[in-house]
């Protein structure tokens, strides 16, 4: 049973903040992360308590800001931007972590690239 769309189009710079719908400002996101992001472009790094830009998948490199822990089920931010993004988007919600456990068992996860 499909519970909803797997991915949706996300505006990196939200339209409410002046972002357009051109390809350079669009990316695919899971609905849960995208709803947590809302119209934000920055968030607080929970370690330093400083406001930083959120991860931008068009210009930032995933492996420079995140790593997989707990056998590939938890995303851990390794930089202020990574930590702020994980916290703001609630990337380790229990339902998502439970799904990742299943993906690991099926050898679909974590990604190797």
Secondary structure as UniProt FT lines:
FT   STRAND          8..11
FT   HELIX           15..17
FT   HELIX           23..25
FT   STRAND          26..29
FT   HELIX           31..37
FT   TURN            38..39
FT   STRAND          42..44
FT   TURN            46..48
FT   STRAND          51..53
FT   TURN            57..59
FT   HELIX           62..65
FT   STRAND          66..69
FT   HELIX           70..72
FT   STRAND          74..77
FT   HELIX           80..89
FT   TURN            90..92
FT   HELIX           94..105
FT   TURN            106..107
//
